[in-house]
Amino acid sequence: MWVIAVVFAVLGAVSNAVGTAFQRKAASTVPRGGGVRLLLTLARRPAWAIGIAGVACAALFQALALINGPMALVQPLFVLELPFALLIAAPLLHRRLSTEGWWAIAGVVGGLALLLASASPAGDNEQASMARWIPVLVLGLGAIAALVVLTRSSSSPLFRAAALAAGAAIGNALTAALMKSATSRLADEGFSAFLSTWQTYGFALVGVASLLLLENALQAGPLAASQPALTVGDAAVSLLLGVVLFEETVRTGWWLLPEAAGAGLILWGVLRLTRVVPHVAEVVRREAG
């Protein structure tokens, strides 16, 4: 079952990568701005439509992965979205990935393998009590709101992109947790149970809000600011939610050392990738000029 979960998670990462690459291409070609107006403008861009199709397929694969495996295993695999996204974006812009870029990709993949092998996530709970859900939702949504408020008082593109991406990462993790509960009801009790559970509407609402935050993060500043917060933040918060909500387990003790090494290698690879591959918006504007 977990092998199936891994396969679907990787397919989800690839689909998300397609979505991210095309959404970033679309977001980089619109005037500065934000909020719902940005989405209305993007909706008229063909590249954005392709990106949304990628995101929709990713959501399907993600749901199938979460049904078959623990959240602490499935969600960190979405770190692979960044290498896939940049591999897709490079030919999209008629560019080649440098040797340094390939080393960075190897760092992300190797770090992820080391982290998951060391942590060895386990657990088969698919539901959580309201006593667990309420504090998680209050803290998670509160953190997202605080990050959005902070961006209003800052004019720094780096800070705004990082803060909005961090909010999107928290939202993505919450969406995954809600989706896991809702889709398990669908698998166990049928479509009527799926429609009657509050988690179904919860993951739809939080998912849309996360998408809005992502679009604004991609437009607010450089990739080097938004992508590390989005990629690493999603994996870290998701792993935490798997433990807190669904009582999944990860190794502790001396295993924390290789886990930290794996996380550090992922972070290094992500940071290098965002610097090696040119930001799509900058390239598109330069070529357009």
C-alpha positions in Angstrom: 0.0 0.0 0.0 2.8 2.4 0.9 4.5 1.7 -2.4 1.3 2.8 -4.1 1.2 5.9 -1.9 4.8 6.8 -3.0 4.0 6.3 -6.7 0.9 8.5 -6.5 2.8 11.1 -4.5 5.6 11.3 -7.1 3.0 11.6 -9.9 1.4 14.4 -7.8 4.7 16.1 -7.6 5.2 16.0 -11.3 1.7 17.3 -11.9 2.2 20.1 -9.4 5.5 20.9 -11.1 3.7 21.4 -14.4 1.1 23.6 -12.7 3.7 25.6 -10.9 5.9 26.2 -14.0 2.9 27.4 -16.1 1.3 29.4 -13.3 4.7 31.2 -12.7 4.9 31.9 -16.4 1.4 33.4 -16.4 1.9 35.4 -13.1 5.1 37.0 -14.4 3.4 38.5 -17.4 0.7 40.5 -15.6 1.0 44.0 -14.0 1.8 44.2 -10.3 -1.2 43.7 -8.0 -2.8 41.1 -5.8 -6.0 39.7 -4.4 -8.9 38.3 -6.3 -8.2 40.8 -9.2 -5.0 39.0 -9.9 -6.9 35.7 -10.3 -9.4 37.3 -12.7 -6.5 38.6 -14.8 -4.7 35.3 -14.8 -7.9 33.4 -15.8 -7.5 34.9 -19.2 -4.0 33.5 -19.7 -3.7 30.1 -21.5 -0.6 29.3 -19.5 -2.5 29.7 -16.3 -5.2 27.3 -17.5 -2.6 24.7 -18.2 -1.2 25.3 -14.7 -4.6 24.9 -13.1 -5.1 21.6 -15.0 -1.7 20.4 -13.5 -2.8 21.4 -10.0 -6.1 19.6 -10.5 -4.4 16.4 -11.5 -2.0 16.8 -8.6 -4.9 17.0 -6.2 -6.3 13.8 -7.5 -2.9 12.0 -7.2 -2.4 13.5 -3.7 -5.8 12.2 -2.6 -5.0 8.7 -3.8 -1.6 8.8 -2.1 -3.0 10.0 1.2 -5.6 7.2 1.1 -2.8 4.6 0.8 -0.1 6.0 3.1 0.7 8.2 6.1 0.7 11.9 5.6 4.2 12.2 7.1 5.4 10.0 4.2 3.3 11.4 1.4 3.6 15.1 1.8 7.4 15.4 2.1 7.6 13.7 -1.3 6.1 16.8 -2.8 9.5 18.4 -2.2 10.3 16.8 -5.6 7.9 19.3 -7.2 10.7 21.9 -7.3 13.3 19.8 -9.2 10.6 18.7 -11.6 9.2 22.3 -12.0 12.7 23.6 -12.9 13.4 20.8 -15.3 10.1 21.6 -17.0 10.7 25.4 -16.9 14.2 25.2 -18.5 13.0 23.8 -21.9 9.9 26.0 -21.6 12.4 29.0 -21.8 14.7 27.3 -24.2 17.4 27.0 -21.6 19.6 24.2 -20.3 20.2 23.3 -16.7 23.8 23.8 -15.6 26.0 21.2 -14.0 25.5 23.1 -10.7 21.8 22.7 -11.2 22.0 19.0 -11.6 24.1 18.8 -8.4 21.4 20.8 -6.6 18.7 18.4 -7.8 20.8 15.5 -6.6 21.0 17.3 -3.2 17.2 17.6 -3.0 16.6 14.0 -4.0 19.4 12.6 -1.8 18.3 14.7 1.2 14.7 13.6 0.9 15.7 10.0 0.7 17.9 10.3 3.7 15.2 12.2 5.7 12.5 9.7 4.9 14.7 6.6 5.4 15.8 8.0 8.8 12.4 9.1 10.0 10.6 6.0 8.7 7.1 7.5 9.0 4.4 5.1 10.1 0.7 5.1 11.0 -2.6 4.1 9.6 -5.0 6.5 11.3 -7.2 8.4 8.8 -9.4 10.4 11.2 -8.7 12.8 14.1 -10.9 13.9 16.9 -12.3 17.5 17.1 -10.1 17.9 20.2 -7.1 17.7 17.8 -8.7 19.5 14.9 -9.7 22.6 16.7 -6.3 23.7 18.0 -4.6 22.8 14.7 -7.1 24.8 12.7 -6.9 27.8 15.1 -3.1 27.9 15.1 -2.8 27.1 11.4 -5.3 29.6 10.1 -4.1 32.2 12.7 -0.6 31.8 11.4 -1.7 32.3 7.8 -3.7 35.5 8.8 -0.7 36.9 10.7 1.6 36.3 7.7 -0.8 38.1 5.4 -1.1 41.1 7.8 2.7 41.3 8.0 3.0 41.6 4.2 0.7 44.6 4.3 3.2 46.6 6.4 6.3 45.6 4.3 7.5 47.0 1.0 10.3 44.4 0.7 9.6 42.0 -2.3 11.8 39.4 -0.6 9.8 39.5 2.6 6.5 39.6 0.9 7.2 36.7 -1.3 8.6 34.6 1.6 5.7 35.4 3.9 3.0 34.7 1.4 4.7 31.5 0.4 5.0 30.4 4.0 1.3 31.1 4.4 0.6 29.0 1.2 2.8 26.2 2.7 0.7 26.1 5.9 -2.5 26.2 3.8 -1.3 23.4 1.6 -0.4 21.2 4.7 -3.9 21.9 6.2 -5.5 21.1 2.9 -3.7 17.8 2.8 -4.8 16.9 6.3 -8.4 17.8 5.6 -8.3 15.9 2.3 -6.9 12.8 4.0 -9.9 12.7 6.3 -12.4 13.5 3.6 -11.1 11.0 1.0 -10.9 8.2 3.6 -14.6 8.7 4.3 -15.2 8.5 0.5 -13.2 5.3 0.3 -14.8 3.7 3.4 -18.4 5.0 3.4 -19.2 6.2 -0.1 -19.9 9.5 -1.8 -22.8 10.6 0.5 -20.5 10.4 3.5 -17.9 12.4 1.6 -20.4 15.1 1.0 -21.7 15.1 4.5 -18.3 15.5 6.3 -17.1 19.0 7.1 -13.5 18.2 6.1 -14.6 18.0 2.4 -15.7 21.7 2.4 -12.8 22.6 4.7 -10.1 21.3 2.2 -12.0 23.0 -0.7 -12.0 26.4 1.1 -8.5 26.2 2.4 -7.2 24.9 -0.9 -8.6 27.9 -2.8 -7.2 30.3 -0.2 -3.8 28.6 -0.5 -3.9 28.9 -4.3 -4.6 32.6 -3.9 -1.6 33.0 -1.6 0.6 31.1 -4.0 -0.3 33.2 -6.9 0.4 36.4 -4.9 3.7 34.9 -3.6 4.9 34.1 -7.1 4.2 37.7 -8.3 5.4 39.5 -5.1 9.1 38.7 -5.4 11.9 36.5 -6.6 11.8 32.7 -6.7 14.7 32.5 -4.3 12.4 34.1 -1.6 9.2 32.2 -2.2 10.2 28.7 -3.2 12.2 27.6 -0.1 9.4 28.7 2.2 6.8 27.0 0.0 8.7 23.7 -0.6 10.3 23.2 2.8 7.5 24.7 4.8 4.9 22.4 3.3 6.9 19.3 4.0 7.7 20.4 7.6 4.2 21.4 8.5 2.7 18.3 6.9 5.0 16.0 8.8 4.1 17.8 12.0 0.4 17.6 11.3 0.7 13.8 10.5 2.1 13.3 14.0 -0.2 15.7 15.9 -3.5 15.0 14.1 -3.2 11.3 13.0 -0.8 10.1 15.6 1.7 9.0 13.0 5.2 8.2 14.3 8.7 9.1 13.2 12.0 7.9 14.6 13.6 10.1 17.3 16.7 9.7 19.4 20.0 9.5 17.4 17.9 9.2 14.2 17.4 13.0 14.6 21.0 13.5 13.4 20.5 11.9 9.9 17.0 13.5 9.7 18.5 16.9 10.3 21.3 16.2 7.7 18.7 15.2 5.2 16.6 18.3 5.9 19.7 20.5 5.6 20.6 18.8 2.3 17.1 19.5 0.9 17.3 23.2 2.0 20.8 23.5 0.4 19.5 22.0 -2.9 16.4 24.2 -2.9 18.4 27.3 -2.3 20.9 26.4 -5.0 18.2 25.6 -7.5 16.4 28.9 -7.1 19.7 30.7 -7.9 20.9 28.4 -10.7 17.7 28.5 -12.7 16.7 32.1 -13.8 13.4 33.4 -12.4 10.8 32.9 -15.0 9.3 36.3 -14.6 12.6 38.1 -15.1 13.4 36.0 -18.3 9.9 36.5 -19.8 10.1 40.3 -19.2 13.6 40.5 -20.7 12.6 38.5 -23.7 9.4 40.5 -24.1 11.5 43.7 -24.0 
